[in-house]
């Protein structure tokens, strides 16, 4: 039996909320939680009833269907996580439908790609655009935790996963982007400190070079032939699928000693070695090792985990 087969059905009866589960890492997490037997509420702004301003084709309904097809129960709820009243309604629905139960909260809301300015320093950036990025990438996580945490606290158990980019103090190349991703790590640290008394863990988790739908489109490939993208960028050969991130979350959620990790900034490549799971193709991508071998001389060290 493979490690992934052991993970399958490892979370029967678990109720999870994946905020920002429409696509990319959020979708990968939701589907893998479903494959482990969980009931997964998938929330985000893109729905069959209308796209978000990102204008991507993926929807929360599509992700929920994939969760169910994987063996779980997927429930789509269109939600703008920057709107407290919508998030409160979402959490109240979960409480009503699941008898107050919520075991796993994944804060994966992003939506900041079109707002990230990679070309200019802070003093040349548009402030309104930068603050919109922070609103989407940080405020949404705070709002969601504000309303969802009482459900975990009431059960005196559970896990909060804050999905970020990078697990070290290395500058990420754009002022507001760096501030957003670093802040998400601090959200995990702060929640861990406040939740420890209630036996609820909180961690930050980063993937490596993630093959989101948008990135596949950028390289003109699909998940089936993604390796062809390395012709445009050799680093793409060391990328990972959203399933790898999802399996990391499943491993954490199923760990009876998860409190030993609370407050830490974790990475898919490290957790793969510790828990033994693989990516969807059976590989174990290690972007930190690739960085040290090929990128460190040019960009600098990735840095030690925070």
C-alpha positions in Angstrom: 0.0 0.0 0.0 1.4 3.4 -1.0 1.6 6.3 1.5 -1.0 8.1 -0.5 -3.4 5.1 -0.2 -2.8 5.2 3.5 -3.8 8.9 3.5 -7.0 8.0 1.6 -10.0 7.9 3.9 -7.8 9.1 6.8 -10.2 11.9 7.6 -13.7 10.4 7.7 -16.2 12.6 9.4 -13.9 15.6 9.2 -15.4 19.0 8.2 -13.2 21.5 6.5 -13.6 24.9 5.1 -11.2 25.9 2.2 -11.5 29.6 1.8 -10.2 30.4 -1.7 -10.8 26.9 -3.0 -11.8 27.9 -6.5 -8.5 27.1 -8.2 -4.8 26.5 -7.8 -3.6 25.5 -4.3 -7.0 25.9 -2.8 -8.6 23.5 -5.2 -5.7 21.0 -4.7 -6.2 21.1 -0.9 -10.0 20.8 -1.2 -9.8 17.8 -3.5 -7.2 16.0 -1.4 -9.2 16.6 1.7 -12.2 15.0 -0.1 -10.0 12.0 -1.2 -9.3 11.6 2.6 -13.0 11.4 3.3 -13.8 14.9 4.5 -16.8 17.1 4.0 -15.3 20.2 2.4 -17.0 23.6 2.1 -15.4 25.4 -0.9 -15.7 29.1 -0.9 -14.6 31.9 -3.2 -15.9 34.6 -5.6 -15.9 32.7 -8.9 -19.1 30.8 -9.4 -21.4 29.5 -12.1 -23.5 32.5 -11.4 -20.7 34.9 -12.2 -16.9 35.3 -12.4 -14.8 37.4 -10.2 -12.8 40.2 -11.6 -10.0 37.7 -12.2 -12.2 36.5 -15.1 -11.0 32.9 -14.8 -13.2 30.0 -15.8 -12.8 27.9 -12.6 -15.7 28.0 -10.2 -16.4 26.9 -6.6 -19.0 24.5 -7.9 -16.5 22.8 -10.1 -14.1 22.3 -7.2 -16.9 21.0 -5.0 -17.8 18.4 -7.8 -14.1 17.3 -7.8 -14.2 16.9 -4.1 -17.2 14.6 -4.3 -15.7 12.7 -7.2 -12.6 12.1 -5.1 -14.6 10.4 -2.4 -15.6 13.3 -0.1 -18.6 15.6 0.1 -18.0 18.9 -1.7 -20.3 21.9 -0.8 -19.8 25.1 -2.8 -20.7 28.5 -1.3 -20.0 31.6 -3.2 -18.4 34.0 -0.8 -16.5 37.3 -0.9 -14.1 36.9 2.0 -13.5 40.6 2.2 -17.2 41.0 3.2 -17.6 40.1 6.9 -21.4 39.6 6.6 -20.9 37.0 3.8 -18.2 35.2 5.8 -20.4 35.2 8.9 -23.3 33.7 6.9 -21.0 31.0 5.5 -19.8 30.0 9.0 -23.4 30.0 10.3 -24.4 27.7 7.5 -21.5 25.3 8.3 -22.5 25.4 12.0 -26.2 24.7 11.1 -25.5 21.9 8.6 -22.7 20.2 10.6 -24.1 20.5 14.1 -21.5 23.1 15.0 -18.6 21.1 13.7 -15.6 22.5 11.9 -12.2 20.6 12.1 -10.0 22.3 9.5 -9.9 25.9 8.3 -7.7 26.6 5.3 -7.1 30.3 4.5 -6.0 30.2 0.9 -7.7 33.4 -0.4 -5.3 35.3 -2.7 -6.4 37.0 -5.9 -3.5 39.4 -5.9 -1.7 38.4 -9.1 -3.1 41.2 -11.2 -2.3 43.7 -8.4 1.3 42.8 -7.9 3.8 45.3 -9.3 7.1 43.5 -9.9 8.7 46.4 -11.7 8.8 49.3 -9.3 10.0 50.0 -5.7 7.5 51.2 -3.1 8.0 54.9 -3.8 6.9 54.4 -7.4 4.0 52.1 -6.8 0.2 52.9 -6.8 -0.9 52.9 -3.2 -4.5 52.1 -3.9 -3.5 49.1 -5.9 -1.1 47.9 -3.2 -3.7 48.3 -0.4 -6.2 46.4 -2.5 -3.7 43.5 -2.7 -3.4 43.6 1.1 -7.1 43.7 1.5 -7.5 40.6 -0.7 -4.5 38.6 0.7 -4.4 39.5 4.4 -7.7 41.0 5.5 -9.7 38.2 4.0 -7.8 35.7 6.1 -8.4 37.7 9.3 -12.1 38.1 8.6 -12.5 34.4 7.9 -10.6 33.3 11.1 -12.6 35.8 13.1 -15.9 34.0 12.4 -14.7 30.4 11.9 -12.4 30.0 14.9 -15.2 29.8 17.5 -16.3 26.5 15.9 -12.9 25.0 16.3 -12.5 26.4 19.8 -15.8 24.9 20.9 -14.6 21.4 20.0 -11.2 22.0 21.6 -9.4 20.6 18.6 -8.7 21.4 15.0 -6.2 22.9 12.6 -5.8 26.3 10.9 -3.7 26.4 7.7 -2.5 29.7 6.4 -1.3 29.2 2.8 1.6 31.5 1.9 4.5 31.8 -0.5 7.9 31.0 1.2 8.6 30.0 4.8 11.6 32.2 5.4 12.4 35.9 5.8 13.8 36.3 2.2 12.4 39.3 0.4 10.0 38.2 -2.3 10.8 40.8 -4.9 7.8 43.2 -4.6 6.9 45.4 -1.6 3.2 44.7 -1.2 3.5 41.0 -2.3 6.2 40.4 0.2 4.2 42.2 2.9 1.2 40.1 2.2 2.9 36.7 2.2 5.0 37.6 5.3 1.9 38.8 7.1 0.1 35.5 6.4 2.9 33.7 8.2 2.5 36.0 11.2 -1.2 35.3 11.1 -0.4 31.7 11.8 2.0 32.5 14.6 -0.5 34.8 16.3 -3.4 32.4 15.9 -1.2 29.6 17.3 -0.4 31.6 20.4 -4.1 32.4 21.1 -5.4 28.9 20.2 -3.0 26.8 22.1 -5.1 26.9 25.2 -7.9 25.3 23.3 -5.8 22.5 21.7 -6.2 24.0 18.2 -3.1 24.3 16.0 -2.3 26.9 13.4 0.5 26.7 10.9 1.7 28.5 7.7 2.3 26.3 4.7 4.0 27.1 1.4 4.2 25.1 -1.8 7.2 25.3 -4.1 6.8 26.3 -7.8 3.0 25.6 -8.0 1.4 24.5 -11.3 -1.8 26.5 -11.0 -4.3 26.6 -13.8 -3.1 30.2 -14.6 0.5 29.1 -14.7 -0.3 26.2 -17.0 -2.0 28.6 -19.3 1.0 30.9 -19.2 3.3 28.1 -20.3 0.8 26.9 -22.9 0.6 23.4 -21.4 -1.8 21.2 -19.4 -1.2 19.0 -16.4 -0.9 16.1 -18.8 2.0 17.6 -20.7 3.3 20.1 -18.2 6.9 19.1 -18.6 6.9 20.7 -22.0 6.8 24.0 -20.2 10.4 23.5 -19.1 11.4 24.5 -22.7 10.4 28.1 -21.7 11.7 28.0 -18.2 14.0 25.2 -17.0 12.9 25.8 -13.4 9.4 24.7 -14.3 10.7 21.1 -14.5 10.9 21.3 -10.7 7.4 22.5 -10.1 4.7 20.7 -8.2 1.0 20.1 -8.7 -1.7 21.5 -6.4 -2.2 17.9 -5.2 1.2 18.0 -3.4 0.0 20.9 -1.3 -3.3 19.2 -0.7 -1.6 16.0 0.5 0.5 18.1 2.9 -2.6 19.5 4.4 -4.2 16.0 4.8 -1.0 14.8 6.5 -1.1 17.7 9.0 -4.9 17.3 9.6 -4.5 13.6 10.3 -1.5 14.0 12.6 -2.5 13.3 16.2 0.5 15.3 17.4 -0.2 18.4 15.3 0.1 20.7 18.3 3.8 20.0 18.3 4.0 21.9 15.0 1.7 24.8 15.9 3.0 28.3 15.1 5.6 27.0 12.5 6.1 27.9 8.9 6.2 24.7 6.9 6.8 23.7 3.3 5.5 20.9 1.1 9.0 19.5 0.4 9.8 19.1 4.1 6.5 17.6 5.0 6.8 15.1 2.1 10.0 13.8 3.6 8.5 13.6 7.1 5.1 12.1 6.3 6.1 10.2 3.1 3.4 11.4 0.7 4.2 12.1 -2.9 2.9 14.4 -5.7 0.2 13.1 -8.0 2.8 11.5 -10.3 4.7 9.8 -7.5 7.5 12.3 -7.4 8.7 14.3 -4.4 9.5 17.8 -5.7 12.0 19.7 -3.5 12.1 23.3 -4.6 14.4 24.3 -1.8 17.0 21.8 -3.0 16.6 23.1 -6.5 17.0 26.6 -5.3 20.2 25.9 -3.4 21.6 24.1 -6.5 20.7 26.6 -9.2 19.2 29.8 -7.9 21.2 30.7 -4.8 24.2 32.1 -6.6 22.0 34.4 -8.6 19.3 35.4 -6.2 20.7 34.5 -2.8 19.8 31.8 -0.3 16.2 30.9 0.3 16.8 31.2 4.0 16.0 29.2 7.0 12.3 28.6 7.9 10.9 31.2 10.3 
